[in-house]
Amino acid sequence: MDRLDELEAQSIFILREAVNRLQPIGMLWSIGKDSNTLLWLARKAFFGRVPFPVILLDTGNEFPEVYAFRDRIIREWGLTYIDAPCPGAEETDPSLPPKARAAARKTLGLKRIIAERGFRGMILGIRRDEQAIRSKERIFSPRDATGGWNFRHQPPEFWDRFNAEPPPGGHVRVHPLLGWTEIDVWRYVEREGMPVVPLYFARDGRRFRSLGEKDITFPVASNAATIAEIILELEASREPERAGRAMDHESEDAFERLRAQGYM
Amino acid sequence: MTSAPLRLVVVGHVDHGKSTLIGRLLHELGALPTGKADELRAVSERRGVAIEWSFALDAFQAERDQAVTIDTTRVWLRLPERDIVVIDAPGHREFLANMVSGAAEAEAALLVVDASEGMQEQTRRHAYLLRLLGLEQIAVVVNKLDLVDFSEPRYRELEGAARHFLAELGLTPRLVLPISARHGDNLALASANMPWYQGPTLMEALRAFEVRPSREDLPLRLPIQDVYRQDDRRVLVGRIESGRLGVGDTLLFSPSNKLARIKSLEAWNAPPPARAVAGQSVGITLDRPLFVERGEIASHQESAPRLSNVLHATLFWLASTPLTAGQRLRLEIATADAAITVESIERVIDTDSLGPGPVDAVQRDQVAEVVLRSRALLALDEHGHLPRTGRFVLRANGETVAGGLASLRDHPDQRHAVGLAPENLTPVDHKVTRASRSERFGHRGGILWLTGLSGAGKSTLAMAVEQHLFRRGYAVYVLDGDNVRSGLNANLGFSPEDRVENIRRVGEVAALFADAGFLCITAFISPYRTDRARARQAGGDAFHEIYIRADLETCERRDPKGLYRRARAGEIAEFTGISAPYEPPESPELVIDTTREPIEACVEQILRHIATSFAITSRM
């Protein structure tokens, strides 16, 4: 087994644990490369049929290419789709920096949909290598009733014996891609021939490396117009993946605070 | 793509420079993202400290303020020959949980020792845990040589101490080397400050570590995660933890002890494979409709896991409340989940002093050797032989309270007890033997026939004993006038014939309970020897007669239901002791005198009798 085989097998194992032990469960689908990969892995794990709803935390602010891709994939893959509208920025924590407040809208949308549907489990496509704070995450990560993440008292997790017991009134976040790196995802996309949103490919010397909403995500300079070129570019690059995500860089602890309050 | 990365854990005492070492390694390898080194300089300046490489890892604001790592962090190092996943295990003493979770996945370890402080409590504890976790590839780095003027004698002294300590634990370090993480001495390049050191650099040492040998060549273990319905087929899914399998293989499922052949391997968006190996998540269909659930382990017949409901284990106790004998917990091993009782605590090791501690309780952060008993048979392996099916976690109230490594020494395989000798491929529903029921319940089935005058205390004792036994995990049930007369014997009155029939039926029902593996306690006056003899005949060896003795005077004084008063008043005909005889047992298994002994003492006597007569001894 090569590295991608191992990652795939581990993610499938995690998805099957999650579905067996946490019901009802849903999956956050941002329609970016990571959550698409997660969806692809779910199709493998469950032999073609995704056995849970996929949820877009919809601010109405995604790129049009993202919405178009979403509609196509729902149809072609036969997904059960939930559109979870996000409250306006005025409802978010006013002490956060402005871009982080825009991002915090998703936190509120997520809390709302979890409460509404009574989800006990939520599958997310975050990775440890994306961001230093995410590197601390557990694969099965409990959230209390407020959705908050208590990073100081994370439960021990070892030997793949995940604790699938949500705290009272809370839920468990499941992170099957935690051990993947950005380049792993692209190599897997290439190997599997998976579709991705065309915004990842360079046009006029720029491409999106990480996809967020249109007003807080910016393209990076790049000429990579194919998956193979993206992989080559990443192998040579030392730029952090989320360099184009404004909310990470407003202040030293912006992202940590977002996450402590329940952000993805 | 290269082969699997080496998983390396970095351990050592707090502030000995673990995170600094990793941060500096990232810098040396050119692996810090653009701007990170500048950001670190800026942050360090803002805080008025010298450049702190560990800030590359300690991303949490809270951590920077405390300047200690508060959780395991994973960092990728890309060496030209291989990738290394570095697991940064925290140094603070209360973080054993993170240490175990970090180091449990590792294949090699770096033990960091501060040259000015030398081996400290944490250094020793971590080294000890590495040994318990089975990690043998260890390099010791003596850090901060710059603080001792790159002194060779100081280094030699520490090297000797480290080697000596590790030798006591049965460990031999692959390498001991002097470094200065902050300044990069002996990391990527040989240090000009330590010309007296001629050995390899840390980077060279890392390259020499070996990735664990392949799990594919070990015996097959496929723990079943779930069963999916695909059209009209049942697809068993799971991850192969060791070994390999292929279409046509005969699988033995444990603990149910059923056999079936693999009909197909399933795949989506790919041609169905014919074979699969350790590490793969698979789906299989069988050649016959077998009822197999999550928790079963599939193996080949000739190399099956052990079946046992008793196991010795080394436990890492992580909960703030202590572990004591008799405690009931959930055990999760592979995909199985079972209720267990802590039967005994054999040894407690204080990870601070590394000396033996008292064995009455296991405190947080202690390591203990314990004996656990499960009701259900567990399929498991010796940890040293097959780690993935030989290690488990314990949970209480939904929280993970311990990690454990199973050791099966002294415990014979109980597969014979399951009943089916898997010699041919004819599926047979297994025959449940008395022995397998006993093994499930942890005790033999039996009848405790309480006999004595009305008011002697039969019902009170029966209920109290039942409650105690139930708490201790016994399968136990009381038959008394109330629950028998209301249903089973609802058609019987109080004529002499009906009383005989009443006791006959109770005797037969009690015998059935005993046969089902239960301890059945009966609380009936049952005054006649012939009636009790008949009940003994029905129950056989399992029948124990317990004479609850109290003199008439005492019983009449107690008179809990006012029956004596009514009998004296002539309202009840043929009342035992007043107007009808009571025939005391001639050779009861136990006599309890409730006139002289308080109730608690009486309960205790009965419980002792039961433990001696019906419990299965802990040593098998």
Interface residues (C-beta under 8 A of the other chain):
Chain A: M1 D2 R3 L4 D5 E6 E8 A9 Q10 I12 F13 R16 E17 V19 N20 R43 K44 A45 F46 F47 G48 R128 D129 Q131 A132 I133 S135 K136 F151 R152 Q154 P155 P156 E157 F158 W159 R161 N163 E165 P167 T181 R187 E192 R238 E239 P240 E252 D253 E256
Chain B: M1 T2 S3 A4 P5 G30 A31 L32 P33 T34 K36 V43 L57 A59 F60 Q61 A62 I70 D71 T72 T73 R74 V75 W76 A97 N98 V100 S101 A104 E105 Q225 D226 Y228 Q230 V235 V237 G238 R239 E266 A267 W268 N269 V277 G279 Q280 S281 G283 R294 L318 E332 R388 R391 F392 V393 R395 G398 E399 T400 G403
